[in-house]
Amino acid sequence: MPQKVRIALDAMGGDVGASVVIPGAAVSLKRHPDSEFLLYGDSKLIDAELAKHPALKAASRVIHTDVAISNDEKPSHALRRGRKTSSMWLAIDAVKRGEADVVVSAGNTGALMAMARLHLRTLPGIDRPAIAALWPTVRGDTVVLDLGASIGGDAHHLVSLAEMGSAMASVLFNIERPTVGLLNIGREEMKGHEEIREAAEQLRAMNLPQLNYVGFVESDDIGRGAVDVVVTEGYSGNIALKAAEGTARQMSEFLRNALTQNWLRRLGYLLARGAFQALRAKMDPNKSNGGMLLGLKGLVVKSHGGISAEGFAYAVDVGYEMVRCDLLTKITQMINSDGSALAQTAQEAVS
């Protein structure tokens, strides 16, 4: 493993760019002093922020570009306008050329996926990349994918997601054979689309040594931590994610209103303040920020665009940990180096 973890940052990505990216990187550097950074974007804006963080400035190199991808740009337009010139592309290019171990961006998700897929390419046997993230549950954390990288997917795609998600769970949770479930509208075998039922049949028949397929799971099973890995296509995964985030905000608002209605309830809040602070910390979306773009020949982390500096720091932490865990090698080993074994094994298992 490298002595330093080299992290390329799209300093212009997100709702406010460098004013969040730079202080976020500074927070992450305090937690991981063996990091060094390549910062891509407007050097004037970056240098102004770096002046506030001397330790980060000493561990960073700034590469100037005045081309930034906006949040509302279509991926096709972003590719035409920002290829080889934008802060997002140049940060990805650093991974491609081996100058960085991982890239982190809070920019346009569609543009990031399109640029990363075009420039880094997918691993052998992987049709499409996926966004995987840690989902806090009552039992700890669960890896959930795909959370919106692409819509739809056949059985082979879902099996590939199971493989990649299992690899991520294995290195993060130190589990030899993570449990995997397919997200469905019910646990019964006859429910769901044909692609989901076919993927379930393949996973059972293949009996892969690196994962333990346990069957279908429903949406409420995610929060219970029923399995280590939840697999779904991107449309359903993104809806589940946004619904969970919205519910968390709703419950926080309900709780706040209920506890401030009268002096007796406010007194009760003061007496139980420690418990409520622990609950708030558990539900803090900042701490679950940072989705891995799995299936690429390089490590890419996507941060929420409207996140705080502390939240962006967690995304940088994810990238750091994935480098130290050698996630890319683990995934490559699991899907087999020739890229055809996964599909071939699946076909043989059900034939």
KOLLUMRO-573792 format. One record per residue (C-alpha): residue number from 1; residue in one letter; x, y, z. Coordinates in Angstrom, 3 decimals, decimal comma. Layout:
BEGIN
<node num="NUM" residuo="A" east="X" north="Y" up="Z"/>
...
//
This chain:
BEGIN
<node num="1" residuo="M" east="0,000" north="0,000" up="0,000"/>
<node num="2" residuo="P" east="1,214" north="3,575" up="-0,698"/>
<node num="3" residuo="Q" east="2,654" north="5,558" up="2,216"/>
<node num="4" residuo="K" east="0,395" north="8,460" up="1,259"/>
<node num="5" residuo="V" east="-3,191" north="8,349" up="0,023"/>
<node num="6" residuo="R" east="-3,380" north="10,725" up="-2,915"/>
<node num="7" residuo="I" east="-6,826" north="12,305" up="-3,254"/>
<node num="8" residuo="A" east="-7,942" north="14,343" up="-6,273"/>
<node num="9" residuo="L" east="-10,707" north="16,837" up="-5,497"/>
<node num="10" residuo="D" east="-13,055" north="18,572" up="-7,894"/>
<node num="11" residuo="A" east="-12,844" north="21,839" up="-5,976"/>
<node num="12" residuo="M" east="-15,572" north="23,484" up="-8,071"/>
<node num="13" residuo="G" east="-18,163" north="20,727" up="-7,565"/>
<node num="14" residuo="G" east="-21,284" north="21,122" up="-5,453"/>
<node num="15" residuo="D" east="-23,578" north="24,018" up="-4,679"/>
<node num="16" residuo="V" east="-20,827" north="26,351" up="-3,419"/>
<node num="17" residuo="G" east="-17,591" north="24,733" up="-4,591"/>
<node num="18" residuo="A" east="-14,295" north="25,592" up="-2,925"/>
<node num="19" residuo="S" east="-15,858" north="27,219" up="0,151"/>
<node num="20" residuo="V" east="-17,065" north="23,766" up="1,229"/>
<node num="21" residuo="V" east="-14,586" north="21,462" up="-0,523"/>
<node num="22" residuo="I" east="-11,444" north="23,040" up="0,956"/>
<node num="23" residuo="P" east="-12,528" north="23,224" up="4,617"/>
<node num="24" residuo="G" east="-13,992" north="19,736" up="4,239"/>
<node num="25" residuo="A" east="-10,660" north="18,416" up="3,010"/>
<node num="26" residuo="A" east="-8,971" north="20,157" up="5,960"/>
<node num="27" residuo="V" east="-11,254" north="18,310" up="8,392"/>
<node num="28" residuo="S" east="-10,503" north="14,979" up="6,721"/>
<node num="29" residuo="L" east="-6,756" north="15,686" up="6,765"/>
<node num="30" residuo="K" east="-6,864" north="16,046" up="10,554"/>
<node num="31" residuo="R" east="-8,354" north="12,550" up="10,756"/>
<node num="32" residuo="H" east="-6,013" north="11,121" up="8,127"/>
<node num="33" residuo="P" east="-2,703" north="13,016" up="8,195"/>
<node num="34" residuo="D" east="-1,198" north="10,552" up="5,690"/>
<node num="35" residuo="S" east="-3,324" north="12,121" up="2,925"/>
<node num="36" residuo="E" east="-2,220" north="14,504" up="0,202"/>
<node num="37" residuo="F" east="-4,450" north="16,400" up="-2,198"/>
<node num="38" residuo="L" east="-4,612" north="17,510" up="-5,798"/>
<node num="39" residuo="L" east="-7,078" north="20,422" up="-6,011"/>
<node num="40" residuo="Y" east="-8,606" north="21,175" up="-9,415"/>
<node num="41" residuo="G" east="-10,408" north="24,439" up="-10,116"/>
<node num="42" residuo="D" east="-10,115" north="28,211" up="-10,018"/>
<node num="43" residuo="S" east="-6,782" north="28,823" up="-8,284"/>
<node num="44" residuo="K" east="-7,834" north="32,238" up="-6,923"/>
<node num="45" residuo="L" east="-10,834" north="30,755" up="-5,117"/>
<node num="46" residuo="I" east="-8,887" north="27,723" up="-3,950"/>
<node num="47" residuo="D" east="-5,891" north="29,735" up="-2,696"/>
<node num="48" residuo="A" east="-8,180" north="32,081" up="-0,762"/>
<node num="49" residuo="E" east="-9,638" north="29,100" up="1,108"/>
<node num="50" residuo="L" east="-6,276" north="27,372" up="1,548"/>
<node num="51" residuo="A" east="-4,917" north="30,457" up="3,287"/>
<node num="52" residuo="K" east="-7,287" north="29,616" up="6,156"/>
<node num="53" residuo="H" east="-5,933" north="26,051" up="6,434"/>
<node num="54" residuo="P" east="-2,112" north="25,992" up="6,511"/>
<node num="55" residuo="A" east="-1,828" north="22,252" up="7,147"/>
<node num="56" residuo="L" east="-3,970" north="21,463" up="4,108"/>
<node num="57" residuo="K" east="-2,032" north="23,962" up="1,994"/>
<node num="58" residuo="A" east="1,196" north="22,172" up="2,869"/>
<node num="59" residuo="A" east="-0,308" north="18,832" up="1,826"/>
<node num="60" residuo="S" east="-1,872" north="20,065" up="-1,430"/>
<node num="61" residuo="R" east="-1,092" north="21,034" up="-4,990"/>
<node num="62" residuo="V" east="-3,429" north="23,326" up="-6,930"/>
<node num="63" residuo="I" east="-4,083" north="22,782" up="-10,642"/>
<node num="64" residuo="H" east="-5,900" north="25,714" up="-12,216"/>
<node num="65" residuo="T" east="-8,833" north="25,564" up="-14,578"/>
<node num="66" residuo="D" east="-11,636" north="28,061" up="-15,012"/>
<node num="67" residuo="V" east="-14,027" north="25,480" up="-16,488"/>
<node num="68" residuo="A" east="-16,559" north="24,059" up="-14,030"/>
<node num="69" residuo="I" east="-19,556" north="21,775" up="-14,603"/>
<node num="70" residuo="S" east="-22,820" north="23,263" up="-13,328"/>
<node num="71" residuo="N" east="-25,353" north="21,212" up="-11,392"/>
<node num="72" residuo="D" east="-28,057" north="21,567" up="-14,040"/>
<node num="73" residuo="E" east="-25,983" north="20,618" up="-17,103"/>
<node num="74" residuo="K" east="-27,009" north="17,559" up="-19,046"/>
<node num="75" residuo="P" east="-24,274" north="14,873" up="-19,059"/>
<node num="76" residuo="S" east="-23,959" north="15,046" up="-22,851"/>
<node num="77" residuo="H" east="-23,430" north="18,813" up="-22,758"/>
<node num="78" residuo="A" east="-21,019" north="18,521" up="-19,844"/>
<node num="79" residuo="L" east="-18,950" north="16,020" up="-21,814"/>
<node num="80" residuo="R" east="-18,785" north="18,251" up="-24,873"/>
<node num="81" residuo="R" east="-17,947" north="21,396" up="-22,902"/>
<node num="82" residuo="G" east="-15,843" north="20,048" up="-20,072"/>
<node num="83" residuo="R" east="-13,918" north="17,127" up="-21,526"/>
<node num="84" residuo="K" east="-10,185" north="17,542" up="-20,856"/>
<node num="85" residuo="T" east="-10,689" north="21,049" up="-19,421"/>
<node num="86" residuo="S" east="-13,122" north="21,013" up="-16,483"/>
<node num="87" residuo="S" east="-12,190" north="20,542" up="-12,839"/>
<node num="88" residuo="M" east="-14,279" north="17,358" up="-12,774"/>
<node num="89" residuo="W" east="-12,585" north="15,804" up="-15,801"/>
<node num="90" residuo="L" east="-9,075" north="16,758" up="-14,683"/>
<node num="91" residuo="A" east="-9,642" north="15,237" up="-11,236"/>
<node num="92" residuo="I" east="-10,798" north="11,994" up="-12,855"/>
<node num="93" residuo="D" east="-7,836" north="12,158" up="-15,226"/>
<node num="94" residuo="A" east="-5,472" north="12,225" up="-12,243"/>
<node num="95" residuo="V" east="-6,758" north="8,760" up="-11,265"/>
<node num="96" residuo="K" east="-6,533" north="7,595" up="-14,864"/>
<node num="97" residuo="R" east="-2,868" north="8,647" up="-15,077"/>
<node num="98" residuo="G" east="-1,998" north="7,212" up="-11,683"/>
<node num="99" residuo="E" east="-1,303" north="10,581" up="-10,059"/>
<node num="100" residuo="A" east="-4,153" north="10,084" up="-7,570"/>
<node num="101" residuo="D" east="-5,596" north="7,011" up="-5,864"/>
<node num="102" residuo="V" east="-9,181" north="8,294" up="-5,695"/>
<node num="103" residuo="V" east="-11,264" north="11,230" up="-6,892"/>
<node num="104" residuo="V" east="-13,975" north="12,941" up="-4,834"/>
<node num="105" residuo="S" east="-16,562" north="15,298" up="-6,324"/>
<node num="106" residuo="A" east="-19,752" north="16,949" up="-5,091"/>
<node num="107" residuo="G" east="-20,629" north="17,949" up="-8,637"/>
<node num="108" residuo="N" east="-23,318" north="16,986" up="-11,124"/>
<node num="109" residuo="T" east="-24,007" north="13,254" up="-10,633"/>
<node num="110" residuo="G" east="-24,883" north="12,522" up="-14,253"/>
<node num="111" residuo="A" east="-21,830" north="14,360" up="-15,555"/>
<node num="112" residuo="L" east="-19,545" north="12,645" up="-13,033"/>
<node num="113" residuo="M" east="-20,872" north="9,227" up="-14,007"/>
<node num="114" residuo="A" east="-20,574" north="9,958" up="-17,731"/>
<node num="115" residuo="M" east="-17,032" north="11,336" up="-17,478"/>
<node num="116" residuo="A" east="-15,817" north="8,593" up="-15,161"/>
<node num="117" residuo="R" east="-17,299" north="5,856" up="-17,319"/>
<node num="118" residuo="L" east="-15,877" north="7,324" up="-20,523"/>
<node num="119" residuo="H" east="-12,409" north="8,043" up="-19,163"/>
<node num="120" residuo="L" east="-11,803" north="5,259" up="-16,636"/>
<node num="121" residuo="R" east="-13,891" north="2,561" up="-18,367"/>
<node num="122" residuo="T" east="-15,699" north="-0,256" up="-16,606"/>
<node num="123" residuo="L" east="-14,132" north="-3,397" up="-15,194"/>
<node num="124" residuo="P" east="-14,311" north="-6,581" up="-17,289"/>
<node num="125" residuo="G" east="-17,734" north="-8,175" up="-16,938"/>
<node num="126" residuo="I" east="-19,413" north="-4,995" up="-15,623"/>
<node num="127" residuo="D" east="-21,953" north="-3,434" up="-17,978"/>
<node num="128" residuo="R" east="-22,699" north="-0,292" up="-15,970"/>
<node num="129" residuo="P" east="-21,271" north="1,347" up="-12,859"/>
<node num="130" residuo="A" east="-23,374" north="1,757" up="-9,739"/>
<node num="131" residuo="I" east="-23,511" north="4,142" up="-6,794"/>
<node num="132" residuo="A" east="-23,066" north="2,313" up="-3,490"/>
<node num="133" residuo="A" east="-23,310" north="3,920" up="-0,060"/>
<node num="134" residuo="L" east="-23,513" north="3,028" up="3,604"/>
<node num="135" residuo="W" east="-27,051" north="3,114" up="5,019"/>
<node num="136" residuo="P" east="-27,298" north="3,530" up="8,822"/>
<node num="137" residuo="T" east="-29,490" north="0,851" up="10,426"/>
<node num="138" residuo="V" east="-30,449" north="-0,279" up="13,916"/>
<node num="139" residuo="R" east="-27,738" north="-2,962" up="13,677"/>
<node num="140" residuo="G" east="-24,949" north="-0,827" up="12,254"/>
<node num="141" residuo="D" east="-24,498" north="-0,055" up="8,546"/>
<node num="142" residuo="T" east="-25,662" north="-1,729" up="5,347"/>
<node num="143" residuo="V" east="-24,241" north="-1,316" up="1,845"/>
<node num="144" residuo="V" east="-27,009" north="-0,328" up="-0,593"/>
<node num="145" residuo="L" east="-26,610" north="-0,159" up="-4,378"/>
<node num="146" residuo="D" east="-27,512" north="1,124" up="-6,951"/>
<node num="147" residuo="L" east="-28,644" north="4,503" up="-5,590"/>
<node num="148" residuo="G" east="-29,162" north="6,232" up="-8,902"/>
<node num="149" residuo="A" east="-26,277" north="5,719" up="-11,304"/>
<node num="150" residuo="S" east="-28,572" north="4,250" up="-13,966"/>
<node num="151" residuo="I" east="-32,179" north="3,172" up="-14,401"/>
<node num="152" residuo="G" east="-33,252" north="-0,430" up="-14,910"/>
<node num="153" residuo="G" east="-31,133" north="-3,517" up="-15,282"/>
<node num="154" residuo="D" east="-31,328" north="-7,153" up="-16,313"/>
<node num="155" residuo="A" east="-30,502" north="-10,150" up="-14,133"/>
<node num="156" residuo="H" east="-26,812" north="-10,067" up="-15,049"/>
<node num="157" residuo="H" east="-26,581" north="-6,434" up="-13,938"/>
<node num="158" residuo="L" east="-28,217" north="-7,225" up="-10,591"/>
<node num="159" residuo="V" east="-25,886" north="-10,179" up="-10,020"/>
<node num="160" residuo="S" east="-22,922" north="-7,911" up="-10,786"/>
<node num="161" residuo="L" east="-24,233" north="-5,426" up="-8,220"/>
<node num="162" residuo="A" east="-24,430" north="-8,220" up="-5,669"/>
<node num="163" residuo="E" east="-20,799" north="-9,123" up="-6,361"/>
<node num="164" residuo="M" east="-19,541" north="-5,542" up="-6,072"/>
<node num="165" residuo="G" east="-21,643" north="-4,725" up="-3,030"/>
<node num="166" residuo="S" east="-20,427" north="-7,874" up="-1,311"/>
<node num="167" residuo="A" east="-16,814" north="-6,866" up="-1,989"/>
<node num="168" residuo="M" east="-17,431" north="-3,444" up="-0,457"/>
<node num="169" residuo="A" east="-19,153" north="-4,916" up="2,601"/>
<node num="170" residuo="S" east="-16,389" north="-7,471" up="3,006"/>
<node num="171" residuo="V" east="-13,631" north="-4,868" up="3,254"/>
<node num="172" residuo="L" east="-15,657" north="-2,366" up="5,286"/>
<node num="173" residuo="F" east="-17,216" north="-4,749" up="7,791"/>
<node num="174" residuo="N" east="-14,443" north="-7,380" up="7,805"/>
<node num="175" residuo="I" east="-16,953" north="-10,122" up="6,918"/>
<node num="176" residuo="E" east="-15,796" north="-13,102" up="4,890"/>
<node num="177" residuo="R" east="-19,238" north="-13,846" up="3,381"/>
<node num="178" residuo="P" east="-21,661" north="-10,881" up="3,660"/>
<node num="179" residuo="T" east="-25,396" north="-11,539" up="3,502"/>
<node num="180" residuo="V" east="-27,063" north="-10,142" up="0,369"/>
<node num="181" residuo="G" east="-30,729" north="-9,447" up="-0,369"/>
<node num="182" residuo="L" east="-32,550" north="-8,249" up="-3,490"/>
<node num="183" residuo="L" east="-34,942" north="-5,350" up="-2,852"/>
<node num="184" residuo="N" east="-38,449" north="-6,351" up="-3,902"/>
<node num="185" residuo="I" east="-42,115" north="-5,587" up="-3,180"/>
<node num="186" residuo="G" east="-42,377" north="-8,747" up="-1,072"/>
<node num="187" residuo="R" east="-40,369" north="-11,685" up="0,175"/>
<node num="188" residuo="E" east="-42,365" north="-14,293" up="-1,721"/>
<node num="189" residuo="E" east="-40,515" north="-15,876" up="-4,645"/>
<node num="190" residuo="M" east="-43,285" north="-15,186" up="-7,159"/>
<node num="191" residuo="K" east="-43,300" north="-11,406" up="-6,584"/>
<node num="192" residuo="G" east="-41,423" north="-8,736" up="-8,503"/>
<node num="193" residuo="H" east="-40,313" north="-8,148" up="-12,062"/>
<node num="194" residuo="E" east="-38,965" north="-11,004" up="-14,127"/>
<node num="195" residuo="E" east="-35,419" north="-9,575" up="-13,973"/>
<node num="196" residuo="I" east="-35,454" north="-9,650" up="-10,170"/>
<node num="197" residuo="R" east="-36,783" north="-13,202" up="-10,018"/>
<node num="198" residuo="E" east="-34,198" north="-14,331" up="-12,574"/>
<node num="199" residuo="A" east="-31,374" north="-12,674" up="-10,623"/>
<node num="200" residuo="A" east="-32,568" north="-14,412" up="-7,462"/>
<node num="201" residuo="E" east="-32,561" north="-17,767" up="-9,274"/>
<node num="202" residuo="Q" east="-29,034" north="-17,183" up="-10,535"/>
<node num="203" residuo="L" east="-27,664" north="-16,115" up="-7,153"/>
<node num="204" residuo="R" east="-29,158" north="-19,169" up="-5,446"/>
<node num="205" residuo="A" east="-27,878" north="-21,547" up="-8,105"/>
<node num="206" residuo="M" east="-24,393" north="-20,036" up="-8,262"/>
<node num="207" residuo="N" east="-23,873" north="-20,296" up="-4,480"/>
<node num="208" residuo="L" east="-20,933" north="-17,906" up="-4,688"/>
<node num="209" residuo="P" east="-18,302" north="-18,409" up="-1,972"/>
<node num="210" residuo="Q" east="-17,843" north="-14,660" up="-1,426"/>
<node num="211" residuo="L" east="-21,474" north="-13,828" up="-0,608"/>
<node num="212" residuo="N" east="-24,468" north="-15,366" up="1,124"/>
<node num="213" residuo="Y" east="-27,659" north="-14,672" up="-0,838"/>
<node num="214" residuo="V" east="-30,605" north="-14,830" up="1,575"/>
<node num="215" residuo="G" east="-33,515" north="-13,911" up="-0,711"/>
<node num="216" residuo="F" east="-35,791" north="-10,924" up="-1,263"/>
<node num="217" residuo="V" east="-35,953" north="-8,034" up="1,206"/>
<node num="218" residuo="E" east="-38,501" north="-5,230" up="1,481"/>
<node num="219" residuo="S" east="-37,878" north="-1,529" up="2,015"/>
<node num="220" residuo="D" east="-38,457" north="-1,692" up="5,758"/>
<node num="221" residuo="D" east="-35,786" north="-4,396" up="6,014"/>
<node num="222" residuo="I" east="-33,092" north="-1,872" up="5,061"/>
<node num="223" residuo="G" east="-33,458" north="0,183" up="8,236"/>
<node num="224" residuo="R" east="-33,630" north="-2,984" up="10,326"/>
<node num="225" residuo="G" east="-30,255" north="-4,083" up="9,010"/>
<node num="226" residuo="A" east="-31,674" north="-7,388" up="7,820"/>
<node num="227" residuo="V" east="-28,727" north="-7,992" up="5,484"/>
<node num="228" residuo="D" east="-25,222" north="-6,628" up="4,937"/>
<node num="229" residuo="V" east="-25,911" north="-5,708" up="1,296"/>
<node num="230" residuo="V" east="-29,155" north="-4,583" up="-0,363"/>
<node num="231" residuo="V" east="-29,204" north="-4,779" up="-4,171"/>
<node num="232" residuo="T" east="-31,599" north="-2,874" up="-6,413"/>
<node num="233" residuo="E" east="-31,548" north="-1,029" up="-9,710"/>
<node num="234" residuo="G" east="-30,941" north="2,710" up="-9,622"/>
<node num="235" residuo="Y" east="-34,504" north="3,975" up="-10,024"/>
<node num="236" residuo="S" east="-35,866" north="2,095" up="-7,015"/>
<node num="237" residuo="G" east="-32,688" north="2,674" up="-5,027"/>
<node num="238" residuo="N" east="-32,782" north="6,440" up="-5,477"/>
<node num="239" residuo="I" east="-36,462" north="6,601" up="-4,513"/>
<node num="240" residuo="A" east="-35,764" north="4,542" up="-1,379"/>
<node num="241" residuo="L" east="-32,851" north="6,826" up="-0,458"/>
<node num="242" residuo="K" east="-34,790" north="10,076" up="-0,935"/>
<node num="243" residuo="A" east="-37,796" north="8,678" up="0,952"/>
<node num="244" residuo="A" east="-35,578" north="7,686" up="3,891"/>
<node num="245" residuo="E" east="-33,851" north="11,088" up="3,965"/>
<node num="246" residuo="G" east="-37,195" north="12,865" up="3,839"/>
<node num="247" residuo="T" east="-38,618" north="10,684" up="6,605"/>
<node num="248" residuo="A" east="-35,615" north="11,408" up="8,822"/>
<node num="249" residuo="R" east="-36,102" north="15,163" up="8,379"/>
<node num="250" residuo="Q" east="-39,837" north="14,804" up="8,980"/>
<node num="251" residuo="M" east="-39,347" north="12,873" up="12,213"/>
<node num="252" residuo="S" east="-36,791" north="15,408" up="13,428"/>
<node num="253" residuo="E" east="-39,261" north="18,210" up="12,799"/>
<node num="254" residuo="F" east="-42,093" north="16,317" up="14,527"/>
<node num="255" residuo="L" east="-39,857" north="15,693" up="17,533"/>
<node num="256" residuo="R" east="-38,701" north="19,304" up="17,721"/>
<node num="257" residuo="N" east="-42,281" north="20,614" up="17,594"/>
<node num="258" residuo="A" east="-43,503" north="18,121" up="20,172"/>
<node num="259" residuo="L" east="-40,749" north="18,995" up="22,635"/>
<node num="260" residuo="T" east="-41,192" north="22,768" up="22,482"/>
<node num="261" residuo="Q" east="-44,961" north="23,066" up="22,881"/>
<node num="262" residuo="N" east="-44,910" north="23,890" up="26,600"/>
<node num="263" residuo="W" east="-42,524" north="24,376" up="29,505"/>
<node num="264" residuo="L" east="-43,030" north="20,849" up="30,871"/>
<node num="265" residuo="R" east="-41,975" north="19,261" up="27,586"/>
<node num="266" residuo="R" east="-39,025" north="21,625" up="27,313"/>
<node num="267" residuo="L" east="-37,979" north="20,522" up="30,779"/>
<node num="268" residuo="G" east="-38,269" north="16,898" up="29,690"/>
<node num="269" residuo="Y" east="-36,046" north="17,655" up="26,724"/>
<node num="270" residuo="L" east="-33,391" north="19,178" up="28,993"/>
<node num="271" residuo="L" east="-33,413" north="16,091" up="31,186"/>
<node num="272" residuo="A" east="-33,068" north="13,769" up="28,191"/>
<node num="273" residuo="R" east="-30,826" north="16,040" up="26,118"/>
<node num="274" residuo="G" east="-27,997" north="13,501" up="25,958"/>
<node num="275" residuo="A" east="-30,273" north="10,865" up="24,451"/>
<node num="276" residuo="F" east="-31,664" north="13,307" up="21,891"/>
<node num="277" residuo="Q" east="-28,174" north="14,421" up="20,906"/>
<node num="278" residuo="A" east="-27,205" north="10,780" up="20,354"/>
<node num="279" residuo="L" east="-30,306" north="10,311" up="18,192"/>
<node num="280" residuo="R" east="-29,501" north="13,433" up="16,185"/>
<node num="281" residuo="A" east="-25,952" north="12,206" up="15,619"/>
<node num="282" residuo="K" east="-27,233" north="8,821" up="14,432"/>
<node num="283" residuo="M" east="-29,632" north="10,456" up="11,960"/>
<node num="284" residuo="D" east="-27,119" north="13,065" up="10,761"/>
<node num="285" residuo="P" east="-27,008" north="12,800" up="6,930"/>
<node num="286" residuo="N" east="-23,490" north="14,240" up="6,937"/>
<node num="287" residuo="K" east="-22,136" north="11,028" up="8,420"/>
<node num="288" residuo="S" east="-23,541" north="8,862" up="5,632"/>
<node num="289" residuo="N" east="-22,330" north="11,174" up="2,862"/>
<node num="290" residuo="G" east="-20,154" north="9,721" up="0,118"/>
<node num="291" residuo="G" east="-21,271" north="7,169" up="-2,453"/>
<node num="292" residuo="M" east="-18,776" north="4,955" up="-4,265"/>
<node num="293" residuo="L" east="-19,065" north="4,615" up="-8,040"/>
<node num="294" residuo="L" east="-18,427" north="0,885" up="-8,258"/>
<node num="295" residuo="G" east="-17,539" north="-1,021" up="-11,428"/>
<node num="296" residuo="L" east="-14,953" north="1,417" up="-12,793"/>
<node num="297" residuo="K" east="-11,225" north="0,934" up="-13,315"/>
<node num="298" residuo="G" east="-10,580" north="3,543" up="-10,655"/>
<node num="299" residuo="L" east="-12,008" north="4,793" up="-7,365"/>
<node num="300" residuo="V" east="-14,575" north="7,599" up="-7,593"/>
<node num="301" residuo="V" east="-16,604" north="9,032" up="-4,691"/>
<node num="302" residuo="K" east="-19,739" north="11,145" up="-5,145"/>
<node num="303" residuo="S" east="-20,655" north="13,606" up="-2,394"/>
<node num="304" residuo="H" east="-24,015" north="15,329" up="-2,027"/>
<node num="305" residuo="G" east="-23,929" north="18,725" up="-3,702"/>
<node num="306" residuo="G" east="-25,581" north="20,707" up="-0,911"/>
<node num="307" residuo="I" east="-23,534" north="19,238" up="1,907"/>
<node num="308" residuo="S" east="-21,645" north="21,111" up="4,621"/>
<node num="309" residuo="A" east="-17,864" north="21,114" up="5,013"/>
<node num="310" residuo="E" east="-18,171" north="18,462" up="7,715"/>
<node num="311" residuo="G" east="-20,333" north="16,380" up="5,413"/>
<node num="312" residuo="F" east="-17,866" north="16,681" up="2,546"/>
<node num="313" residuo="A" east="-15,117" north="15,559" up="4,919"/>
<node num="314" residuo="Y" east="-16,988" north="12,282" up="5,396"/>
<node num="315" residuo="A" east="-17,016" north="11,762" up="1,625"/>
<node num="316" residuo="V" east="-13,248" north="12,308" up="1,556"/>
<node num="317" residuo="D" east="-12,969" north="9,828" up="4,429"/>
<node num="318" residuo="V" east="-14,843" north="7,243" up="2,341"/>
<node num="319" residuo="G" east="-12,349" north="7,676" up="-0,489"/>
<node num="320" residuo="Y" east="-9,436" north="7,372" up="1,909"/>
<node num="321" residuo="E" east="-10,805" north="4,171" up="3,459"/>
<node num="322" residuo="M" east="-11,507" north="2,591" up="0,078"/>
<node num="323" residuo="V" east="-7,892" north="3,167" up="-0,952"/>
<node num="324" residuo="R" east="-6,530" north="1,766" up="2,297"/>
<node num="325" residuo="C" east="-8,868" north="-1,245" up="2,025"/>
<node num="326" residuo="D" east="-7,732" north="-1,840" up="-1,580"/>
<node num="327" residuo="L" east="-11,365" north="-2,050" up="-2,671"/>
<node num="328" residuo="L" east="-10,641" north="-1,994" up="-6,395"/>
<node num="329" residuo="T" east="-8,420" north="-5,084" up="-6,195"/>
<node num="330" residuo="K" east="-11,015" north="-6,863" up="-4,060"/>
<node num="331" residuo="I" east="-13,803" north="-6,200" up="-6,556"/>
<node num="332" residuo="T" east="-11,623" north="-7,238" up="-9,489"/>
<node num="333" residuo="Q" east="-10,787" north="-10,515" up="-7,780"/>
<node num="334" residuo="M" east="-14,436" north="-11,220" up="-7,011"/>
<node num="335" residuo="I" east="-15,741" north="-10,700" up="-10,535"/>
<node num="336" residuo="N" east="-12,741" north="-12,583" up="-12,043"/>
<node num="337" residuo="S" east="-10,035" north="-10,983" up="-14,113"/>
<node num="338" residuo="D" east="-11,238" north="-12,283" up="-17,500"/>
<node num="339" residuo="G" east="-14,585" north="-10,532" up="-17,153"/>
<node num="340" residuo="S" east="-16,600" north="-13,417" up="-18,572"/>
<node num="341" residuo="A" east="-16,640" north="-15,793" up="-15,642"/>
<node num="342" residuo="L" east="-19,534" north="-14,106" up="-13,869"/>
<node num="343" residuo="A" east="-21,886" north="-14,259" up="-16,812"/>
<node num="344" residuo="Q" east="-20,684" north="-17,747" up="-17,772"/>
<node num="345" residuo="T" east="-21,140" north="-19,101" up="-14,259"/>
<node num="346" residuo="A" east="-24,621" north="-17,612" up="-14,029"/>
<node num="347" residuo="Q" east="-25,638" north="-19,176" up="-17,311"/>
<node num="348" residuo="E" east="-24,264" north="-22,592" up="-16,330"/>
<node num="349" residuo="A" east="-25,968" north="-22,420" up="-12,949"/>
<node num="350" residuo="V" east="-29,472" north="-22,096" up="-14,374"/>
<node num="351" residuo="S" east="-29,062" north="-24,160" up="-17,532"/>
//
